[in-house]
Amino acid sequence: MNNLSFEELNLSGQILEAVHKLGYRNPSKVQQQVIPKAMENKDIIVKSQTGSGKTASFAIPLCESIDIEERDPQALVLTPTRELCVQVKDEIANIGRLKRVRAAAVFGKQPFSDQVRELKQRTHIVVGTPGRTLDHIERGSIVLDKIKYLVIDEADEMLNMGFIDQVEDVIKKLPKNRVTMLFSATISEEIDKLCGKHMKDPMKIEVNPERITTERIKHICYKVGYEYKFNLLKDILILENIDSSIIFCSTKENVDEVSSKLNAQGFPCDKLHGGMMQKDRLDVMNAFKRGKFRILVATDVAARGIDVQDVSHIINYDIPMEKESYVHRTGRTGRAGKQGKAITFVNNYDNRFLLQIEEYLGFNLEREEIPSKDLVISLKKDFLDKLNTKPVLKKDKSSELNKQVYKIYINAGKKKKIRPGDIVGAILSVEGLTSDDIGIIDIQDGFSYIDILNGKGSKVLDGLNTDITIKGKSVKAQRAKK
Ligand code: AMP
């Protein structure tokens, strides 16, 4: 089964090109197994972990099977957290971009009306957290008649977070004649029951559960009294000369405290927890993904499914109380063939959690001695110098794909009663343009975005700014910044 290529998976040209432009050379194990079955429209239960490429394993077949002309959503993807919701939507949008697949993300703590406006445009795939998705369904802003695919992502986390009733409420409203795919890192009895109730003769796919190993991640721990933890944290950051690190705390109060103390003492960092405004959460996550700052202090909100490249160190400032959580947290490092280090602080009260984690992992965390003050002092300048230099920004993985797409902004939108057909008509009047050159059209109230493919963007821009009108009116067009 090893080493199938994307070409051998019978993907269409537009999807294949997008996948290659995203830098995916060969399908991952989970993709090799899931994509063919999903394309045969089989119900599947997939036991796999984050970081295995599982998002693309459902995003690729979904994008393949979307009928682009259909206005109402054809697929619904449920995810447990808002960050994951946005990440999954972005992955789908990237993979489907050249085919013009439109995906929308719906999640709590963001204005309902913005999402309704988004959903009113042609939307092929909706990605949502369960509560907000249910709200939209009940208010009629997500039409379900055409749904052919349901994906439940991170099902075990849905259970942990108490979302399973809402997930079931959503499922009950969906057309019965659909394909259901469920992804989970662990398949508990409850998940089995859920599958038994809502899936048709599901096939089970298990991608050799990559045990956390000591090959890619060095696991160490420090025994430290509660009141010395913060000082040890500073010393460890210096000693390890960290490049990029997530520091996990058990509560948002601890995150607030640790991050403000670090900032006050010259260790610039940012924070992420569920009590923050949604926009701030997304901004912080994006900035960390791009490598704009090196230290993120977070609760488990950041542990699950979130894909950040090159996190060199995970520090469990507070030991996780659930053994699975240790695996999710430390899975943020040592990704994509890189080496990582996981450091856990343990005080006397934490011993039983440590034992449970070690039993679950099947190996012991290495006990390290607290570093001497002299050693830390001798290394401090180097680290502070590093903190004060600007990190090199990480490349956005969709940048190659974006080069294929020329995004145009025009100063006319819904208020001027512009419809996609009007824009298409105008663009087709540009010499040499065909409908194959037009990508996604996004019409907002006062403005619109148009994706132009095949290197013909500047031609369209010139046309729109000279003689071409939309609905008989001339418009101002410019290359979009984003
Ligand atoms: P996931 O398991 O979906 O969180 O994916 C983990 C990371 O792997 C993401 O950054 C994906 O963009 C990336 N990825 C997915 N499929 C592939 C592939 N076939 N080759 C290389 N990277 C991939």
Residues whose N, C-alpha, C, O or C-beta is under 5 A from the ligand:
A	BS01	AMP	G23 Y24 R25 N26 P27 S28 Q49 T50 G51 S52 G53 K54 T55 A56 G305 D307
